[in-house]
Amino acid sequence: MRIGVDARGLMGGGMSGVEQYIKQLLFHLAKLDQSNEYILFYNSLKDLSANIPDFGSNFSRVGFRIPNKILDPVWRFFGIPRLERFLGKIDLFFLPNIRVVPPPRGFPLVVTFHDLSFEKFPGFFSWDRRLWHWHLGPRRQARLATKIIADSWSTKSDLIKLYKVDPQKIEVVYLGVDEGRKTIDLKKNQARICRKYNLPETGFILHLGTIEPRKNLKNLIMAYKKITGEVCWPLVIAGAWGWLYKDLLGLVKKEDLEQRVFFTGFIEEADKDCLYGLAKLFVYPSFYEGFGLPILEAMKRGVPVITSMVSSLPEVTADAALIIDPFDVDELAEAMKLVFLDDNLRDKLIRKGFARAENFSWRKTAQETLRIFNEVVHGGK
């Protein structure tokens, strides 16, 4: 097969959940599949080709310098120029996240939907983020797709309810989790990491993810405030600044928590192992997630997890985490205090977390995705 892949999601050069998915998926497809040809399409006014890794000899890159502000509306409203004009003849085009493309003609389209948070909780997004999602036309992409890949059964259910997608059109393919280092030399790296990110040098409660309203960080801070007299661990909120986050900084100041709550900003991928290694507890109380990749990362590295009872999160964690109501500040506070006080519970969560994380791998993600490509083009032959 000659498979076109939209690689524009890598243009930011970061490691968001979507970027991690695209990189890990293509890396493992390259290890599994040397018989098919992959053409990675990217487009940016600036030359950002360096953000796309060299995945292998059967992977090529086709890039253009047309401003996306021009290309996207022309594609959305006029459907031209056709993708073949850029890529040549292809057997399939794969969108690893929602992007504007012209209607496919003569080849199938496979699209990955990571979540529908922008549909279910528009208030969690700034006006420009809502405009951006409208511009992408996700409902249209769901209609155009020959097959949809969903990160979880929760996301599949949302697609069926909100977009009326035929269930037979949607395949659930879980994300994976990287291996992490077998051993982490914390003594060697601790001081460097703590200086780099302004971290406390004692163990701490950790949250990792883009700072945005959907992550429920206000309730996390208020729950933490309730237990500061009983729990000595500081709270570290790690991750890139997203949108609508300024109230968080004011809340920390108002509650006199500036010496107990730390914001790190963006965490480099190479530093994640050490960050998890320093954490005593990982808390992920989101209101909604399409999957929740940081949960598996924490489990894989031996950190007990508290997360929410909503969307995909119980599906991913099974019985390997403490599950709380994200709207109940008292319940979240009690869960954090319980893990702090109960060594047996903490050890149990660590053991179950290790076992649960073993069920997920990027190799499995790539195998299932390649199976879908084959079925769409060859009917499974």
SVG drawing of the C-alpha trace seen along z (x, -y; Angstrom):
<svg xmlns="http://www.w3.org/2000/svg" viewBox="-27 -36 52 48">
<polyline fill="none" stroke="black" stroke-width="0.4" points="0.0,0.0 1.0,-3.6 -0.3,-5.3 -0.5,-9.1 -0.3,-10.4 -1.1,-13.9 1.9,-14.9 0.9,-18.5 0.2,-17.6 4.0,-17.4 4.6,-21.0 4.5,-22.4 7.6,-20.4 6.3,-19.6 5.1,-16.4 1.4,-16.9 -0.7,-13.8 -1.5,-14.0 2.1,-14.6 3.2,-11.7 0.6,-9.5 1.7,-10.4 5.4,-9.9 5.0,-6.7 2.6,-5.3 4.8,-6.1 7.9,-4.8 6.3,-1.5 4.7,-1.2 8.2,-1.6 9.4,1.3 6.5,3.5 6.0,2.7 8.7,2.5 6.4,3.5 4.1,0.5 5.2,-3.0 4.3,-6.0 4.2,-9.5 4.1,-12.1 2.4,-15.3 3.2,-18.5 2.5,-22.2 3.7,-25.3 4.7,-28.8 7.9,-28.4 10.2,-25.5 9.4,-23.1 10.5,-19.9 13.0,-19.3 10.1,-18.6 9.3,-15.4 11.7,-12.6 13.2,-10.2 11.2,-7.0 12.7,-4.7 13.5,-4.0 9.9,-3.4 8.9,-6.8 9.2,-9.9 8.2,-13.5 6.3,-15.8 6.2,-19.4 4.8,-22.7 5.1,-26.3 1.5,-27.3 0.0,-29.3 -2.5,-27.1 -4.7,-30.1 -5.1,-29.9 -5.0,-26.2 -7.4,-25.1 -10.4,-27.3 -9.8,-26.4 -9.8,-22.8 -12.9,-23.1 -15.1,-25.1 -13.9,-24.1 -12.2,-20.7 -9.3,-21.6 -6.5,-21.0 -6.9,-17.3 -4.5,-15.4 -3.1,-13.5 -1.8,-16.8 0.5,-16.8 1.1,-13.1 0.7,-11.4 -1.5,-8.3 -2.3,-6.8 -4.2,-3.8 -5.3,-5.4 -5.0,-8.6 -4.7,-8.7 -5.5,-11.6 -4.0,-10.8 -5.9,-13.8 -8.6,-16.0 -7.4,-18.4 -9.0,-20.0 -8.5,-17.9 -10.4,-17.9 -13.0,-15.1 -11.2,-11.9 -11.8,-10.7 -10.9,-7.2 -9.2,-6.2 -10.4,-5.6 -9.9,-8.0 -9.1,-6.8 -9.4,-9.4 -8.4,-9.2 -10.7,-11.0 -9.0,-11.4 -12.0,-13.0 -15.0,-15.3 -14.3,-17.6 -14.9,-20.6 -18.4,-19.4 -19.3,-18.2 -17.7,-21.1 -17.3,-24.2 -17.1,-26.3 -13.7,-24.8 -12.2,-26.5 -11.3,-30.0 -13.2,-31.7 -10.3,-31.2 -10.0,-27.5 -13.7,-27.1 -13.3,-28.9 -10.4,-26.6 -12.4,-23.4 -15.3,-24.8 -12.8,-25.5 -11.5,-21.9 -15.0,-20.6 -14.9,-17.4 -18.5,-16.4 -17.7,-16.7 -14.5,-14.6 -16.5,-11.9 -18.9,-11.8 -16.1,-11.7 -14.1,-9.0 -14.3,-5.4 -13.2,-4.2 -12.8,-6.1 -10.3,-5.1 -11.3,-6.1 -8.9,-6.1 -11.5,-4.5 -14.9,-3.1 -15.9,-6.3 -14.9,-8.3 -16.7,-5.8 -19.9,-6.3 -19.5,-10.1 -19.1,-9.8 -22.3,-7.7 -24.4,-10.0 -23.2,-13.4 -22.4,-12.7 -24.8,-9.8 -21.9,-7.8 -22.6,-4.1 -21.0,-2.0 -19.6,0.4 -17.6,-2.5 -15.6,-3.0 -12.8,-0.9 -11.4,-1.3 -7.6,-1.3 -6.0,-2.1 -3.0,-4.2 0.3,-2.8 2.7,-3.7 6.5,-4.0 8.7,-1.7 10.4,-4.2 13.8,-3.6 14.4,-0.3 16.2,-2.2 16.4,-5.9 19.4,-7.4 17.5,-9.8 20.5,-10.8 22.4,-11.8 19.5,-13.7 17.4,-14.9 19.2,-18.2 19.4,-19.0 15.7,-18.4 14.7,-20.3 16.8,-23.3 15.6,-23.2 11.9,-23.2 11.9,-24.9 10.7,-21.7 10.7,-20.8 13.5,-18.2 11.1,-16.1 8.5,-13.8 5.4,-15.4 1.9,-15.0 2.1,-15.3 -0.3,-16.4 1.1,-16.4 -0.8,-17.7 -1.5,-20.9 -2.9,-23.6 -6.5,-24.1 -9.9,-24.1 -10.8,-20.5 -8.1,-19.2 -10.0,-20.4 -7.0,-22.0 -9.1,-24.5 -10.8,-21.7 -7.4,-19.9 -5.9,-23.0 -8.9,-23.5 -8.8,-19.8 -5.1,-20.1 -5.8,-23.2 -8.0,-21.1 -5.2,-18.6 -2.2,-20.9 -2.3,-20.5 -2.1,-16.7 -0.2,-15.9 3.4,-17.2 3.9,-16.5 3.9,-19.6 1.7,-19.8 3.5,-20.0 1.4,-21.0 3.5,-20.2 2.9,-20.9 2.7,-23.5 0.4,-26.6 -2.6,-26.1 -5.6,-28.5 -7.9,-30.1 -5.3,-29.4 -4.7,-32.8 -7.3,-32.2 -5.2,-29.3 -2.3,-31.6 -4.7,-34.0 -6.2,-31.1 -2.9,-29.8 -2.0,-33.3 -5.4,-33.8 -5.3,-30.6 -1.7,-31.3 -0.3,-28.2 2.6,-29.8 5.1,-27.8 3.2,-24.6 2.0,-24.6 4.6,-24.6 4.0,-25.2 6.8,-23.8 5.7,-24.8 6.5,-22.5 8.4,-19.2 10.9,-17.9 10.4,-14.3 13.9,-13.3 13.0,-14.6 9.7,-12.7 11.2,-9.6 12.9,-11.6 9.8,-13.7 7.7,-10.5 10.5,-9.0 10.3,-11.9 6.5,-11.8 4.8,-10.0 1.3,-10.2 -0.2,-11.1 -3.5,-12.9 -5.5,-13.3 -9.0,-14.6 -10.1,-15.7 -13.7,-16.4 -13.3,-14.6 -10.5,-12.7 -10.5,-10.8 -7.9,-8.5 -5.6,-9.9 -2.1,-8.9 -0.3,-10.4 -2.1,-7.9 -0.4,-5.0 2.9,-6.8 2.6,-7.2 1.6,-3.6 4.4,-2.3 6.9,-4.2 5.5,-2.9 3.4,-5.9 0.0,-5.3 -2.8,-7.1 -6.0,-8.9 -8.3,-9.9 -11.9,-10.6 -14.9,-8.3 -15.9,-10.0 -15.4,-9.4 -12.5,-7.0 -10.6,-7.2 -12.2,-4.2 -11.9,-2.3 -8.2,-2.9 -7.4,-2.3 -9.8,0.6 -9.2,1.3 -5.7,0.0 -6.4,-3.5 -8.5,-5.3 -11.6,-6.7 -13.2,-9.9 -16.0,-12.3 -14.2,-15.2 -16.9,-17.6 -16.5,-16.6 -13.6,-18.5 -14.0,-16.7 -13.8,-13.3 -10.7,-14.2 -9.1,-15.6 -9.9,-12.4 -8.5,-10.2 -5.1,-12.1 -5.0,-12.0 -5.7,-8.3 -2.9,-7.5 -0.5,-9.6 -1.5,-7.8 -1.9,-4.2 1.4,-2.6 -0.4,0.7 -2.9,-1.1 -0.1,-2.9 1.8,0.4 -1.3,2.1 -2.0,-0.7 1.6,-0.6 1.4,3.2 -1.9,3.0 -0.7,0.0 2.3,1.9 0.1,4.8 -2.5,2.6 0.1,0.7 1.4,4.0 -1.8,4.3 -0.9,1.2 1.9,0.8 2.6,-1.3 3.4,1.9 -0.2,3.0 -1.4,-0.4 0.6,-0.1 -0.5,3.5 -4.2,2.7 -3.8,-0.4 -2.0,1.5 -4.7,4.2 -7.3,1.4 -5.4,0.1 -5.2,3.5 -8.9,4.2 -9.9,0.8 -7.9,1.2 -7.8,5.0 -10.8,6.2 -8.5,7.9 -6.5,9.9"/>
</svg>
